[in-house]
Amino acid sequence: MSIPKGVEMTSLSDRIADAIEGARVTHALFTTFTLDPGFFELEILPTLFPDRSFSHVQKARRVQLEDALRSGPAVSVFYDRCGLAQEGTPAHLGWNRVDVRWRTGIFHPKLTLLLVERDDDKDPELAPARSLIIGVASANLTRHGWWENVEVAHFVELRSKDHPRSRAAYRKDLLEVLRVLQSALPKDTSDPVRDAIHEFVRKETNTEVFRSATANGRYRTRIFTGQDNFPAWLRGLGIHRRGFKLELISPFFDGRHANTLAALIEATKPTAVRVYLPVDAEGTALVDEEAHAAIADLPGVRWGRLPEAMVKRSGNAKAARLSHRGVHAKVYRFWSADAGEVVIVGSINLTAPAHSHKRAGNLEIGVLVDHSNKHKSGWWLVPDEVEREHFKQLDGDEEREGVRNLPLDVSIAFDWRVRELRLRSPKSGMSVEVFEPTGEALFTHRFENSDIWQTRPSEDAERVALHLEASSFLLLRLDDNEWRVLVQETGTGYKPSLLSKLTPEEILQYWALLTAEQRQAYILDKLRAEELEGLPASGNTRRFLAGNSLFERFAGIFHSFGCLRRSLDEALDAGRVAEAEARLFGESYDSLPRLLARLAEAPSDDPTRDFVTVLCARQLRGQVRRQHPDFWKSARPVRARLDDRLKPFDDLGEKLGLEPQEREDFLAWYEKAFLEDVTPREARS
């Protein structure tokens, strides 16, 4: 049987790229149950930059993403603390990691929120139009979720109120989603990405209230997030009045009974029901035997299977011989030839915790979309006629493969900006041992207070900082239990860069490059030169500014610092304070402190060139202080980093080969004249 009409088979990455096309992402928020941090940043983060190409080499890709994120979107991921994939790989880049423990169940929504800007094609001078791309899916942020399973997703776009198509019945639902995400955080914390998206929805979108669930006989798009229990929510929309058939796809079921499905049928009154039966490669039904029988005994209900074309692996003949892809999609499809078709997709399994009110079970999400008149309706599922003999109940609704229960909720945060290490737990009076994943002991921490961040001594912070340069995981031990924690790293502009071997000349040359494509190509060449991932050196190791003419020795330095100053001005004018801080005070491979550090480690054979480079650094420091006083004031805690990097060059003038009296007379005048801002004659007139 072929793929049913109306079903679009594509990758999640391609779907997101299509939704973003022509826009810039300014804020991106993802929610998930299971999280693989390394997979997320290597394979999912690049989808936020559909106009960029990234290397297939992991270290090269991370360096490219490090550069893209610095001036690109702010990114946050909310995930269930128990859902940190135990086989997952560590994170290295600067995105917000928000661990959540849902009080009455699990934190289970799979949501993508992308705040984007689009320029006006007709008038580039107009302010960009803002909108919010909303993706509701069944896929976790893991390799299985994005690459291997059969998943489901739907995307909509909420436009600002000045757009003619800005009306959206789901606006109120979305505000509730954002409110619930805030409630999942400790009381004294917030997430800047969630806050920015909430501000847009609350202030910049159409506030029209819709009193009817339908318009012209079709259902308005809505979002379910546990406002009521799921059957009651559907009944409130009037689904029971349409005489629909119900088709249901879920990989997880309650054990031993069919109560959840019976309650759904009672609320929505379908005339016939088909339920997808998950089966493994050996033909074992992945459902409790009693539940299988109970569901089959419900009036009008039949088990079914998906068409071969939807579950087989694509590719060559070898791929075709492999077992079918796992089905992780969650779909509730109400349809009839006369009444149309309404589909709910998202994270909602056929289990009691998933169908409960959010204060009584899991936190879930689903989007209801009316597909009437788009295609001829018919069953998706083929009746399962096999007499099943073997059954295997999956672990309820908790999708526990690769994850585990935790003996104690612990969050760990490290702020690179001030090099501070903090721990937090909702329980007090307990002590945990903290280790590197290799097993090396770091320290023991006792939680004296509940739900309050507690700061560790600086020596512990420095030991963890050294470890975080290689991995974002720490290992905790309590009694006989061990588990991994993903460290929440902030201020990553001050974290040592993944690319650390650029010479001072190469940093200057990087500043002078004008396009993102040129910078990417340059960094890839340097990575090859460092022989990362076993790549051979490219041989292109030409040092920048190596000529002997006056122009070659100094004009390139002035040009590079001019480009850096323009990039700082642009970032600050656009409100990208973190980007400007990272360039001026941070530890990225192309930051000003990094240039000075490399110059101190490996001075050139020309002290005059080094002297001019340092004077340019001092000049830039003064220009930023005068022209951006608010920024300069806000950066007080980190300004000393730049001053400390400048101190080793206080005696640089002694290396110029001048006589003492010449040094005293000339350099005092020269430095003063160099650092003074001069307004061109044309500007003065």
N, C-alpha and C positions, 0 to 999 in steps of 0.2 A: 504494500500500500504506500502511496506517495505522501509527501508532506501535505497536510490539509491546507486548503485555501485560507488566506488571511494570516498564516503563520510565517513570519520572516525569520529565516535561519542566518544568523550572523554572529560575529564575536562581540563581546562587550566593549572591547577596545575600539573597534570600528564604529560601534553605535555611539560611543561618547565622542569620538572624533567628528562624526557627522553632526552631532548636536552642537558642538563648539564651533564648527566651521565658520570662519569669518569673524570670530570674536576673540577677545582676550579674557582669560580667566583671572580674576583678582582674588577670589576666595574659594576654597574647595573644602567641603566637609563630607567625610565618609563615615558611615556606621556599619558595624559588622559584629557577628558573634565571634568567629574564629579569625585570627589575624596572623599572617606570616609577614613580619616586618620587612625582611630582605626582599621577598617577592613583591611586596607592595611598592617599594621604592624603585626597584629595577624594572618592573613590568607594568605597573599601573600609573605611577606618577608621570611617565612619558606621555600618556594619553592626554594630559593637560596641555601639551605643547604640540598640537597636530601639525604645525608648520615647521617643526624642527626635526632633524634626523639625529639619531643617537647611535653610538657605536655598539656593536654586539659584544665587545670585550667589557666585562663587568666593571673593572676599575676605571676604564675610560668612560663608560656610561655614567658611573657615579660622579666623576669629576664634571662631566658635562651637565648633569642634573644639579650638582652643587652650584654651578654658575647660573643655570636657568632659574633655580629657586630663589636665588639672591635678589633678582629683580622681578621675579614672577609672582605667582599667587601664594598667599598664606594658606597652609594646608593643615587640617586637623583630622584625626581618625579617632572615633569613639569605638571601643571594643570591650567585650566582656572580659573581666580579669581572669576568669577561668578558661577563656577561649584563646589564650595565647598558644599558638600551635607549638607543641613540644618538639616537633621536627623542623620548626621554622628557622630561618636564618636571620642574623642580627641586622639592625638598621645602622646607617652611618650618616644620614643626611638630616637637615634641619626641618622636620615637620613635627607638629604637636601630636603627642601620643597620650590619649585620654583613657585610662582604664576605669571601667564601670562595673559595679556589682549591683544587679537589680534585686531589690529586697524580697520580692515575692516569687521570683522565678529566674529566668535568664534574660539578659539583654540581647535581643534577637533581631532587631531591624536591620535590613540591608538597604541603605539609603545613600544616594549621591546628591549633593547640593552644590551647584557651581554658579557662583555669582560672576557674571560676565559683562563686558563692555563691547559695544559695536560702534564703529565710526560711521558717520553719515556719508554715504558715497557721493551724494550731490553737494554737500557743503562740509568739507573737512574741518572748518573752523567751529562748527557746532560741537557742543559737549557730547561725548559718546553716550549712546542709549544703553541703559542698564537693564538687565533682566536676570532671572534665576532659572537655571536648568535643573529640573528635578527628576532624578532617576530612582525608581522603586524596583528592587530586584530580589532574587532569591539567593544570589551568589555571595559567599564569604570572600574576604580579601586574601585568597589563597590560590595556589596553583590549581587545585581541584576545582575551585569555584570559577576561575576565569579561563581555564584552558581545557579541562577534562570533562567535567560534568555537563549534562543537559540542564541548563538553567533558564530562567525567564526574567525579563525586565521590560519596563515601559518608561518612556521619557516624555515629560511635558515641559513647557516653558512658561513661566509666569513673568509677564512683561510689566514695565512701569506704567503708571496710571495715565501717562500722556500718549500711550500707544492705543490705536483703535481697537485692538484685540486684547485688551488688558483684563476683561471680566473673567473671574475664575471662582467657581463655587467652592473649590478646595482651599482657598486662601485661609479661611478660618481653621480648617484642619491642619494646615501647614504651621500656623502660629501655635497650635496645640503641640505639634511635634517638637517645635523649637523650645516651647516651655518645658516639655517633659525632658528634653536633653539637658536643660539647665538644672532641673530637679535631680537629675542623676549625678550631678557634681556635688562635692562637699559645699557646705553653705557659704564658705568664705572665698570660693574660687569661681572663676568664669573662664570661658574659652573665647578668645578674640574673634575667631572665625565664626562661631555660632552667633556671637553678638553682632557682628557686621551683617550677617544674613538676616537676623531677626530685625535689625534696624531697617534694612531695605524693605522687607515684607510689611512691616508695621507702618512705615512712613511714606513709601514711594509706590505702593501698589493700590489698585482700585479697591475701595472698601465696601462696594455694593454687597448687600446681603440678599441671598436667594432663599425664598421661602418654599420653593417647590424643588423636589429632587429631579424633576424632568423639565424639558423644554421641547415643545413640538414633538412630544412622544418619545424623546430620547433622553437617556440619563445624563446628567451633568457629571463630569469627572470629579471624583471624591477620593479622599485619602483616609484609610482606616488606621488608627493607632491606639486602639483600646479605649475609645470614648465610651463604649458599652461592650458587653460581650458580643462576639462576632455575629451569631445568629440574630440577636436582637437588633444590632446595627443594620443588618440586611433587611430585616422585616420593617424597620423604620423607614427604609427607602422604598417600600412597596414592592419588593421583588416577588412576594407571594401572590400578587394579583395578576401576574402576566401569564401564568400557565407555562412556565419555562420547563425545559429539561435541564438536568444538572450533570455536568461532567467535572470530575474532581481529580486532580493530580497532586499527590503528596507522598514523600518518601518515608514519613513517620506516622505511626498510629498509636493510639492507646492500647495497652495490653488487656486481653481477656474480654473485652466488651465493645459494643458499637454505640455507646451512649452519645459520644460527641457528634457522630454522623446523624443519629436519630434526632438530636436536638436541632441540628441544622435543617433536616428535612421537615421537621415540624414547623419551623419558623418560615421557611421559604416555599413550601408546598410544590416541589417539582413533580412533574407527571412521570418522569423516569430518571434513573440515576445510573451513571457508570463511574466506577472508582478505579483508578490506576493501581495495578498490583506490581510492586517492585519485586524483581526476581534477580538472583545472582547468576553467575555463569553456569552453575551446575543445575539450575532450575529450581533452587530452593526459594520459596516465597519468604520475603523479608518482612514478615508480619507474624504476630502471635497466632497460633493455630486457633485458639478460641475466638480471638477477634476476627480472624478470617471467616470463620463459620457464622459469627454473629452478624457481620456486615452483609454476607451473602443471604442471610435469612430475612433481612429487612425487605418489606414489600417494594417491588419495583427496582431493586438495586442489583447490579451485575458488576462483577470484576472485569477489568479490561486491560489491554496493553497498548502501548504506543506503536505507530507505524515504524517499520524497520528503518525507513529513511531518516527518522528523527533521532535514532539512538545509535546507529552504526558509526564507526569511526571513519572519518574521511582520510583520503590519502591513497597510497599505493596498495597493491594486492596484499602485502604483508600486514598493513594496518587493517585491512578488511577482515583478516583472519583472527584478529584480536577480539576479546570480549567486548560487548556493547558498552557504551559510555554509561556511567551511573546517572540516574535521573534524580536531580536535586531540586527541580522546579516545583513551585507551589502555585496551582492554578485552580480557581473556582469559576467555571464557565456555565452561565445560564443562557439557554438559547431555545429558540423554536423558529420554525419556518415563517410563522406569522408575526410573532412579537419581537423578533430581532435577536440581538446577542449582546450580553453584558459579561465582561470578564474582570475578575479580581485577581491580580498577580502580586506577588511579594514574598513575605517570609512566613506566611501563616500555614503551618502544618495542620493535619487533621488530628489534633490532640486537645485535651481539655485545657492545659496551660496556654496553648496558642489561641484558643477561642475565648478565653476568659477576659474580663475587664482587666486593664493594665495594673490596677491595684490589687488584683487577686491572682495573677498568673504572670506570664511572660510580657515583655514589651515587644510588640510586633509592629509590622507595617504592611499595608497593602494598598494598591491603587485600583479603583473601579473605573473602567473605561467602557463606553458604549461603542460597539463595533457594528451596529445595525446598518444594513444596506451596503456594507463594504464588500460582501461576497455572499454566495449561497451557503446557508447554514447546513451543517450535518455533523454527525458524531466524529470526534477526533479518535476516540479509543475504539479499538477492535475488541469484541468480547473475548475473554480468556476462557477457552473451552477445555484447557488441560486440567485433569484431575490431580491436584497438588497433593504430594505425599510428605514433603519435607518443609519445615517452617523454621524461621529464625527471627526472633523479635529483635529489632534494632533498639538501641538504648533510648527509647522514648523520643521526646522532642528536643533533646539537648545536643544532638549532633556531636557526640562525644569523641568521635574518632580523632585521635591525636591530641586531645585536651584532657584535663583532669580537674577534680574538685581540689580546692585549696584549703589547707588547715587553718590559715590565717590570711585575711585580706591585708596586703602590704603594698603601698605605693612608694616608689623611690624616685626622687627628682634631683637633677644636677643642673645648676645654672652656670654655664661657661663664662658668662659676662662677669660674675663676681666669684666664680669658682667655689660655689657653695653646694654642699650635699645635704639633702633632707630626706627623712622617712616619715611615713604616716600610716596609721592603722586605726580602724574603728574600735579596736579592743585595746585596753590598757592592762598593765601588769604582766606582760609577757615579753620574753626575750627571744630574739632570733639571731642565729649566726649567719653572717654574710660572707660568701665566698666568690671568687672568680669561677667561671664555668669549668676551668681546668682543675678546680679543687683547692686552690691556694686560699687559705683563710685571710680575710681582710679585717673584720672586726665583729664584735657582738653588740647588738643594740637592744635596749630595753625600752618598751613603750610605756612611758610614765603617764601619758595622757591619751585620751581617745580622740580621734579625728582632729588632731592638731599636728601640723608639721613640726618636726623636731630636727634641729641642725646638728650635724656631726662635727667633731673637731677638724681643723684644717688639714692635719696630717692624714686623716681618713679620706678627706675630699681629694687630696692630691694623689693618693694611691688609686682611688676610683677613677680620677681623671686620666691617669696613665692607662688604665684598663680600657676606658671608653674610647680611646683612640683606635682600638681594634674591634671591640664588640659592645653592643648596647645591652647585653644580658648580664644579670647577676644571679647567683644561685643562693637561695635561702634554705636554712635548715631549722626545723623546730621538732624536738624529740626525734622520732624516727622518720619524719617526713622531709623531703626535699622538693623544691619547685623553683621554676625560673620566673624572674621578673624582668619586664622590659623597662629600662630606665627612661624616665621622661626628661629628655635633654632640651634645655632652652638656651638662648643666647649662643647658638651654634656658629654665629659669625666669628666667635672668639675661640672656636675649637680648631686645633691644628689641622691644616688642610690635608686632603688625601693626596694632593700633589705638592710636594715640599721642596723639590730640588731645582726650581727655577733660579737662574743667576740674576743678579741685579739688572744686568742688561736685558735679559729675557723678560723680566717683569715690566721694565720700561717699554719694551717693544709690544708686549701684550696690551698695555694701556693705550698704545697708539693705534691699535687695530680698530677699524671703524665699524665693522659689521659683525653680527653674531656668527655668521658662517666663517669669517676669517678667524675669529677667536676659537671656534670649535676645531677648525683644521689645525691651528697652531698648537692647541693643547694636545690633540691626538698625536701630533708629531713629537711633542715632548714626552708623552707617555711611552711612545715607541722607543724613544731614546733612552728612557729609564728601564727599558726591557721588562715592562710590567706584563704579567700574564704570559711570560716566556716569549714575548715578541722580540724579534731582533731589532737592534738599533737602526734607525733610518739612515744614519750617516749625515743628516742635515743638522749639524751642530754649530753652524755659523754664529759667532757672537755678534750681537747687535752693537752698532756704533763703533765699529772696529777701525774706521778710517783715521787718517792723520790730519785732515783739513780741519780748520776751525769750525766749519759748518757741521761736519760729520761728528765732531767731538761734542758739540753743545746743542746744536739745533734740535737734534732728536730728543735730548733730555727735556728741553723746554716744551717741545711738542707733546711728549708723553705726559708731563705734569699738567699741561693745558687740557688734554683729553680727560685726565682723572678729575680735574676741577670741574669740567663741564658735566661729567657723569654724576659727581656729588651734588652739584646745583640742581640737575634734573631730578635726582632722587628726592632731594629735600623739598623741591617745589611740588612734587607729586605726592608728598606725604610718606615716602618710603624711607622712614627714619632708620629702620634696622639695616637696610641695605647700605645707607651712607655710613652708619656706625661701623659696619663690618669692613668697609673699604678703608676708613680712616683710622680705626683703632683695633681692628680684629686681627685674626690669624689666618685668613684665607690666603691662598697661594699668590694672589695679586694685590694684597693689602699693603698700605704704606708701612706699617710696622714690619711686615715680612720683608719688604725691600730693604729696610734699614738693617734688619737682622742679618740678611744674607750679605749685605755690604760690609758689616762688621766681621762676619765669619771669613769672607773671601774678598778683601779689597782688591781693586783693579791695580794694574801696574802704572796707572796714571793718577796720582793724588789730586791733580787739578780737576779731573772729571768727577772724582768722588766728592771733592769739596763743593762743586757746583750742584751735584745731586742733593747733598745734604742741605745746602742753602735753599734749593727748590722745595724741599720738604718743610723747612721752617717757614718759608714764605706761604706755602699752602696752608699750614696750620694757622698762621695769622689771618689769612684771607677768610677762612671758614669762621674763625672766632668773630671777626668783625661783621661779616655779611649774614651770618646765621646765628645770632646770639642766643635765641631760644634753644636751638639744637645744641649749641655749645654748653649751655647751662644744664640741659638734661643729661648730657654725657659726662657730667662731673665724676661719677664713679669709675669711669674707664679712661679718662683723658691721660692719667698718669702712665698708661701703657705706651703711648706715643712719646711722652717726655722721657721715659726710661730708655726707649730705643734711640733717642737723639743724644743722650748724655755721653756715650762713648766717643762722639765726634767733636767734643768741645775743643780738643787739642789738634784737630785735623789740620789747621793752618800751619802748624809747626812742620808738617811733612811736605810743604810746598817748595822747600829749598830756598826761601827768602832769608836775607840777613835779618837779625833781630829787629833792627830799627825800621827796616822796610816792612817787616811784618806788622810792627806796632803802628806805623803811620798808614800803610796802605790798607791792610785788612780791616781795620776799624772803619775806615771810610767806605770800603767796598761792600762790607756786609750791610752797613746802614743803607747805602744806596740800593743794594740788591733787594732788600726786604721792604723797601718803601713802595707803596702803591703809587703808580704814576698814571695820570689821566692823559690820553693822547690829545694833541692840540686840537684836532678836529672835534673831539667831544667837548672840549672846553669852550669852543666858539659856538 
